[in-house]
Protein backbone atom coordinates (compact mmCIF):
# COMPACT_ATOMS: atom_id res chain seq x y z
CA UNK A 1 0.00 0.00 0.00
CA UNK A 2 1.32 3.42 -0.88
CA UNK A 3 1.65 6.09 1.82
CA UNK A 4 -1.05 8.30 0.40
CA UNK A 5 -3.56 5.42 0.47
CA UNK A 6 -2.58 4.53 4.02
CA UNK A 7 -3.17 8.09 5.23
CA UNK A 8 -6.47 8.28 3.38
CA UNK A 9 -7.57 5.11 5.13
CA UNK A 10 -6.62 6.66 8.50
CA UNK A 11 -8.51 9.85 7.71
CA UNK A 12 -11.66 7.91 6.93
CA UNK A 13 -11.39 6.08 10.25
CA UNK A 14 -11.20 2.60 8.79
CA UNK A 15 -8.36 1.68 11.14
CA UNK A 16 -10.21 2.41 14.36
CA UNK A 17 -8.17 -0.08 16.37
CA UNK A 18 -5.39 2.55 16.57
CA UNK A 19 -7.53 5.05 18.48
CA UNK A 20 -7.49 3.30 21.85
CA UNK A 21 -3.71 3.01 21.68
CA UNK A 22 -3.41 6.76 21.12
CA UNK A 23 -5.75 7.51 24.02
CA UNK A 24 -3.94 5.00 26.20
CA UNK A 25 -0.66 6.73 25.41
CA UNK A 26 -2.12 10.07 26.54
CA UNK A 27 -3.35 8.53 29.79
CA UNK A 28 0.00 6.90 30.45
CA UNK A 29 1.80 10.16 29.68
CA UNK A 30 -0.40 12.11 32.11
CA UNK A 31 0.07 9.38 34.74
CA UNK A 32 3.84 9.64 34.31
CA UNK A 33 3.65 13.42 34.74
CA UNK A 34 1.64 13.03 37.95
CA UNK A 35 4.09 10.41 39.23
CA UNK A 36 7.08 12.60 38.40
CA UNK A 37 5.50 15.56 40.23
CA UNK A 38 4.95 13.36 43.28
CA UNK A 39 8.53 12.15 43.05
CA UNK A 40 9.80 15.74 42.90
CA UNK A 41 7.66 16.70 45.89
CA UNK A 42 9.07 13.76 47.85
CA UNK A 43 12.64 14.63 46.90
CA UNK A 44 12.12 18.29 47.84
CA UNK A 45 10.87 17.18 51.26
CA UNK A 46 14.13 15.26 51.76
CA UNK A 47 16.37 18.31 51.19
CA UNK A 48 16.47 19.51 54.84
CA UNK A 49 17.43 16.11 56.24
CA UNK A 50 19.96 15.49 53.46
CA UNK A 51 21.59 18.88 54.00
CA UNK A 52 21.75 18.32 57.76
CA UNK A 53 23.43 14.97 57.17
CA UNK A 54 25.91 16.60 54.77
CA UNK A 55 26.79 19.25 57.38
CA UNK A 56 27.36 16.55 60.01
CA UNK A 57 29.60 14.59 57.67
CA UNK A 58 31.60 17.73 56.79
CA UNK A 59 31.96 18.57 60.51
CA UNK A 60 33.38 15.16 61.37
CA UNK A 61 35.59 15.02 58.28
CA UNK A 62 37.11 18.40 59.18
CA UNK A 63 37.81 17.26 62.74
CA UNK A 64 39.21 13.95 61.50
CA UNK A 65 41.61 15.79 59.19
CA UNK A 66 42.98 17.78 62.13
CA UNK A 67 41.23 21.08 61.40
CA UNK A 68 39.31 23.23 63.87
CA UNK A 69 35.61 23.92 63.28
CA UNK A 70 33.41 26.85 64.33
CA UNK A 71 30.12 25.93 65.99
CA UNK A 72 27.28 27.92 67.54
CA UNK A 73 26.32 26.56 70.95
CA UNK A 74 25.05 27.87 74.28
CA UNK A 75 24.78 31.49 73.21
CA UNK A 76 28.20 31.77 71.65
CA UNK A 77 30.47 30.85 68.79
CA UNK A 78 33.06 28.27 69.75
CA UNK A 79 36.09 26.88 67.99
CA UNK A 80 36.07 23.09 68.32
CA UNK A 81 39.39 21.30 68.06
CA UNK A 82 40.01 17.66 67.09
CA UNK A 83 41.14 16.80 70.64
CA UNK A 84 37.67 17.78 71.97
CA UNK A 85 38.54 21.14 73.50
CA UNK A 86 36.49 24.23 72.74
CA UNK A 87 37.49 27.87 72.77
CA UNK A 88 34.94 30.69 73.07
CA UNK A 89 35.31 33.06 70.12
CA UNK A 90 32.32 35.39 70.62
CA UNK A 91 29.32 35.71 72.94
CA UNK A 92 26.09 36.11 71.00
CA UNK A 93 22.99 38.03 71.99
CA UNK A 94 19.73 36.19 72.53
CA UNK A 95 17.83 35.52 69.30
CA UNK A 96 15.26 38.15 68.39
CA UNK A 97 11.70 36.86 68.05
CA UNK A 98 9.73 38.96 65.58
CA UNK A 99 6.13 38.39 64.44
CA UNK A 100 5.68 37.86 60.71
CA UNK A 101 5.22 41.13 58.82
CA UNK A 102 6.91 43.33 61.44
CA UNK A 103 9.53 45.76 60.20
CA UNK A 104 12.69 45.92 62.27
CA UNK A 105 15.31 48.62 61.86
CA UNK A 106 18.81 47.36 62.49
CA UNK A 107 21.43 49.84 63.71
C-alpha positions as CSV (number, residue, x, y, z in Angstrom):
1,X,0.0,0.0,0.0
2,X,1.3,3.4,-0.9
3,X,1.6,6.1,1.8
4,X,-1.1,8.3,0.4
5,X,-3.6,5.4,0.5
6,X,-2.6,4.5,4.0
7,X,-3.2,8.1,5.2
8,X,-6.5,8.3,3.4
9,X,-7.6,5.1,5.1
10,X,-6.6,6.7,8.5
11,X,-8.5,9.8,7.7
12,X,-11.7,7.9,6.9
13,X,-11.4,6.1,10.2
14,X,-11.2,2.6,8.8
15,X,-8.4,1.7,11.1
16,X,-10.2,2.4,14.4
17,X,-8.2,-0.1,16.4
18,X,-5.4,2.5,16.6
19,X,-7.5,5.1,18.5
20,X,-7.5,3.3,21.9
21,X,-3.7,3.0,21.7
22,X,-3.4,6.8,21.1
23,X,-5.8,7.5,24.0
24,X,-3.9,5.0,26.2
25,X,-0.7,6.7,25.4
26,X,-2.1,10.1,26.5
27,X,-3.4,8.5,29.8
28,X,0.0,6.9,30.5
29,X,1.8,10.2,29.7
30,X,-0.4,12.1,32.1
31,X,0.1,9.4,34.7
32,X,3.8,9.6,34.3
33,X,3.7,13.4,34.7
34,X,1.6,13.0,38.0
35,X,4.1,10.4,39.2
36,X,7.1,12.6,38.4
37,X,5.5,15.6,40.2
38,X,4.9,13.4,43.3
39,X,8.5,12.2,43.1
40,X,9.8,15.7,42.9
41,X,7.7,16.7,45.9
42,X,9.1,13.8,47.8
43,X,12.6,14.6,46.9
44,X,12.1,18.3,47.8
45,X,10.9,17.2,51.3
46,X,14.1,15.3,51.8
47,X,16.4,18.3,51.2
48,X,16.5,19.5,54.8
49,X,17.4,16.1,56.2
50,X,20.0,15.5,53.5
51,X,21.6,18.9,54.0
52,X,21.7,18.3,57.8
53,X,23.4,15.0,57.2
54,X,25.9,16.6,54.8
55,X,26.8,19.2,57.4
56,X,27.4,16.5,60.0
57,X,29.6,14.6,57.7
58,X,31.6,17.7,56.8
59,X,32.0,18.6,60.5
60,X,33.4,15.2,61.4
61,X,35.6,15.0,58.3
62,X,37.1,18.4,59.2
63,X,37.8,17.3,62.7
64,X,39.2,13.9,61.5
65,X,41.6,15.8,59.2
66,X,43.0,17.8,62.1
67,X,41.2,21.1,61.4
68,X,39.3,23.2,63.9
69,X,35.6,23.9,63.3
70,X,33.4,26.9,64.3
71,X,30.1,25.9,66.0
72,X,27.3,27.9,67.5
73,X,26.3,26.6,71.0
74,X,25.1,27.9,74.3
75,X,24.8,31.5,73.2
76,X,28.2,31.8,71.7
77,X,30.5,30.9,68.8
78,X,33.1,28.3,69.7
79,X,36.1,26.9,68.0
80,X,36.1,23.1,68.3
81,X,39.4,21.3,68.1
82,X,40.0,17.7,67.1
83,X,41.1,16.8,70.6
84,X,37.7,17.8,72.0
85,X,38.5,21.1,73.5
86,X,36.5,24.2,72.7
87,X,37.5,27.9,72.8
88,X,34.9,30.7,73.1
89,X,35.3,33.1,70.1
90,X,32.3,35.4,70.6
91,X,29.3,35.7,72.9
92,X,26.1,36.1,71.0
93,X,23.0,38.0,72.0
94,X,19.7,36.2,72.5
95,X,17.8,35.5,69.3
96,X,15.3,38.2,68.4
97,X,11.7,36.9,68.1
98,X,9.7,39.0,65.6
99,X,6.1,38.4,64.4
100,X,5.7,37.9,60.7
101,X,5.2,41.1,58.8
102,X,6.9,43.3,61.4
103,X,9.5,45.8,60.2
104,X,12.7,45.9,62.3
105,X,15.3,48.6,61.9
106,X,18.8,47.4,62.5
107,X,21.4,49.8,63.7
